[in-house]
Amino acid sequence: MVIPHDFEYVRPNTLEEATRALADCSGSAQVLAGGTDLVAWLRDDAVHPDLVVDIKAIDGLRDLAVADRTMTVGSLVTFTDLMESSVVAEHAPLLSEAAETVASPGIRNRATVVGNICSAVPSCDAGPVLLAYDAHVHLVGPEGFRSVPIEAWFVGLRQTARREDEIVTHLTMELPTHGGCYVKLMRYGGEDLAQAAVAIVVDDAHDYRIAFGAVAPTPVRAHAVEDAIRGRAPTEDVIAEAVAMVRSEISPINDLRATAEYRAHMCEVMLARGLVAADQRRNGDGPEYRTRLI
C-alpha cells in the first residue's frame, strides 16, 4: 500500500505527551487509534495531515467497565472487545448487537468504538446506539478535560465537536434497566456499511430512545417519535403511530447502495420490528440479542 502524502508520526506514552504534540503542531494533525478509517483515507489521499499521533501506547484508554449503573468505554476499546465482554453482555447487550454488524472480524479486531464516532460518517454503527444510550464523550486538551453529550457531538458530515488539539479519552453512559434493539439494513450478510439503521432503548416506564443512522448527514435522535409514544407499550396502534412519523425525522438520499424511498420504507419496517423486540427483551423474552430482524 502506497500513502502518497508525507507526514510526521509520533507514538506518545502519556496523554500529556499526546496533547502536547497536537498543541505544538503548526499544521493539521490526525489521531490514530484503530486506524481502519484513517489509513484508508491516507491511502486514498483524502486527508493530508502534517502529523499523525498514535495513541495505542497510552495506558488507561482500554477501560470497559460498569460502576453504579454507569458504563465506561475507553477510546481504545474495539468492537471485538464489546462482543467478547461479559460486562457488556450483562449490562448493555445492545452494544454487542451493533458491534457484530460492523464490517468483518479483521476490521472489528482493530476498529475502535470512539474512532467510529470520530470519523463521523453517516453510516457509523456506533452513532445511533450511543445516541440511544444518551452517551457522553470525554476529551482532554491543553485547557483540560471536558465532556460533550453525544447529541452535540455530530455537527455535520464527517465533522464532530472535537477540537484539533483534543483527544477523546472515553465514553460514559448511564444504563437503566432496559431492553434494546439494533436493526441494520445491509445488502448482504457480512461486511457492508449500513444502508439504514435504527437503535432503540426502552426502560420499564416505556421511556423510549430512538436513533437512526445512514439516513441523514449525521446519526439522528427521533425525539418527536419518542415523545409521541412515551409511557405506552408498543401495541399495534402505538407502532403505527410511531411508523407514521418516521419520514419527518429522517432525510435519506439516493446513492449507489439504495434509494431514498427504499431507505425511508425500510426505516419504518425496522422501527416497527425493533420496538417490539426491544420491549420483549426488556421483559426477558423475545429474540436473543444478535438475532437479525431483517
N, C-alpha and C positions, 0 to 999 in steps of 0.2 A: 504494500500500500504506500502510495506517494502522497505526502502532505505538501502542497505547493507553497505554503506560507511559512516563513521562518518566525520563531518566537523564542523567548526565554522560558525555561522550565525550572521551577523550584519545588521542592518537596519538604516543607517545614515539619517540625516535630511538635509544635505547640500552636494553639490558636493565636497567641500573641505574635509569633513569627509570621503566621499566615496573614493576619490582618495588617501587620506592618508591611509585608510585601505588597499587598494590594494598595495600601495607602501611599507607598513610595513609588508605585508605578506611574510613570509620566504619560503613558498611553492607555490602551484598553487592556483589560485582563479578563480571564475566564477562570472559574474554579472547577477543578476536576475531581469528581468522586468516583462514580462508576464509569463514566466516560462513554456510555453507549450512544448518547446523542452527540456529545461534544466531538468525539473522534470522527464520527461520520460528517459532521459539519466542517471540521478542519479538512478532511479528505476532499470534500466537495467544494472547498474554498468559499463556504457560505459565511464563515466568521473569520476574522483576521486579527486575533489578539496579539498584543506585544508580549504578553506574559501569561503563562498557564501555571496556576497554583494547585498542586496536587495535595489534597488533604487526607489521603488514605493513611498516613503515618501518625496522625494526631490521635492520642488516646482520648477516650471518653465520648466518641462520636458513634459508638455502636450499641448504645443502650437500647434495650427493648424490654420494658417492664411496666407493671401496674402497681400503683400505691394509692390507697384511698380513692379508688374508682377513677383515677386519672392515669392514662397510658402515656408513656414517653417513647418516642420513636426517634433514635439518633439519626444524624444525617448520613451515616454510612450503612444503615440498615438496608439490606437488599430485599427484593420481592421474594426471593427464595427464603430468606430469613423469616419473613411473615408467614410463608406457607408451612415452615417447619417448626414454628414456635408454639409450644403448648400454652403459653400465656395468651397469645393471640387467639388460639383455638377456643380457649375458655372465655375470654372477656370480649373479644372483638372479631368474631369469625368472618364478618363482612370484609375485613381487610384481607384475610386469606383467600376468600372467594374471588375478590377482584385481582389479587396477585396472580392467581393461577391463569388468568386470561391474558397476562402480559407476554407478548412475543413468544420466545422459545426458552427452553431450560437454560441454554447458554447465556441468553440475554438476562434472564431473571437472576442468574448467579452473580451478575455484575451490576445490573441497573439498580439504583437506589430509589427509594420512595421520594426522598427530598429532591433528588436530581430530576425526577419525573415532573414535579410541580415547578421546579426552577426552569426547566425547558419550556413549560407553559404552552405546549401545543394544544389545540382544541380537543384532540382525542386522547389526551393523557388519562390513563386509567385511575391514577391516584386522586385526580382532581375532584370528580363527583363524590367519591367515597369520603374524602376528607371534608368536603362541604357538608355532607350528610352527618358527619360526626362533629361539626362545629369546631374543627381543629384550630389551633393557634400555631403560627410559625415563629420560632425564636431565632434571633440573629445576634451577631456580635460584630462590632466595627470599632473604629477609632473613638467614637463617642460612647462606647459601652454597649450594654445589652438592651434589646428592645423586643417586643412581641407584636405580631401582626395577625389579626383574625383572618382566617382563610378566605373569607368573603372579600376582604380588602387586598388579598394577595395578587389575584389575577387582574391586571389593569389593562390588558389588551392582548392581541395576538403575539405570542411569544414574549410577552412583557409582564414583569412582576414588580412588586413593591420593594424588592431588594435593591439596595444602593450598591454601586460598583465596588465600594470598599468594604462590603459586609460579607459575612459567611453565615449560612444557616447552620445552627448547631443541633437543633432537634425540633420535633413536633410534640404537642401535647393535645390530648382530647379527653374530656370527661365522658365516662361511659355509664349511662343509666342502665337499668335492666331493660333490655330491648331485644327486638328481632330486626334483622336486616336482610337486604337482598341487593345484589348487583347483577344487572342484566345487560349483556353486551352483544350488540349485533355485529357479526363478522361475516365475511364472505364464505369462509370455510373454517373447519376445525383446525387449530394450530396457530402458527404465527400470523397475526394480522392486526392492523390498527382497528379501532372501533369505527364503524360507520355511524353508530349512535349508541348511547349507553345511558342507563339510569341507575342511581343508587338511592336506596330507601332505608331509613331507620325509623322504627316506631316503638314507643315505650308503652308502659302499662296503662297510661292515661289516654292512649291513642293520640299522642302528640307526634306528628309526622315531620320528618325532614326528608326532602326530596331534591335531588340534584341531577341534572342532565349533562352529558358530555358529548362532544363531537357534533353539536347542533347549534353552535354559536361561536363567536371568536374566542370565547373562554368557557370553561365549565360554569354552569349557572344553577343557582338555587331556585326552585319553583315556589316562591313564597305565597303566591296567590292560591295555588292548589293546596298548599299546607293549611293556610288559613280557612279555606272553604270546608275542609273535611276534618279539621281538628276536633278531637273528642268523640269521633264517630268510628265505629267498626267498619271495615271495608265490605259492606253489603253490595249487592248488585247496583242499587241506586247510588250509593256513595261513589263506587268505582266509575259509574257512568258520568257522574258529575265531575269527577277529577279528570277523566279522559277528555271530556268536552273542553277543558281549559288548557290542554297541553299546547296547542298551536299558538296560543297567545304568550306562552312562556319561552318559546324557543325561536331561533331564526336559522334554520338549516340552509345549506347551499347545495347546488348541483356540482358534482365533480366526477372524476373518473370512477370513484368507488360506489357512488349512489346518487340518486336524485333527491332533491329537497322534499318532494312529495313522499317518496318512499321512506326517507328518514322520519318525517313527521308521523306518517301512519304507524311505523314500527315503534316509535316512542309511545304512542297510545297503547299499542299492544303490550309493550314491555312494562309500562306503568301498571296496567290492569293486572297482569300476572304477578308483577313484583309486589304490589300492595297485598295481595292475598298471601303470597309466600312469606313475606316479612312478618305479617301478623300471625300466621300459623307457626312460624319459628319462634316468635315471642312466647307462644303457648307451649313450646317444646314439641311441636308437631310439624307437619308439612314436609316438603322436600329437604333433604340434607343439604347443608352448605356445599357449594361447588357443583351442585346439580344444575345443568344448563336448562333454562326455561324456554329458550327459542332455538 
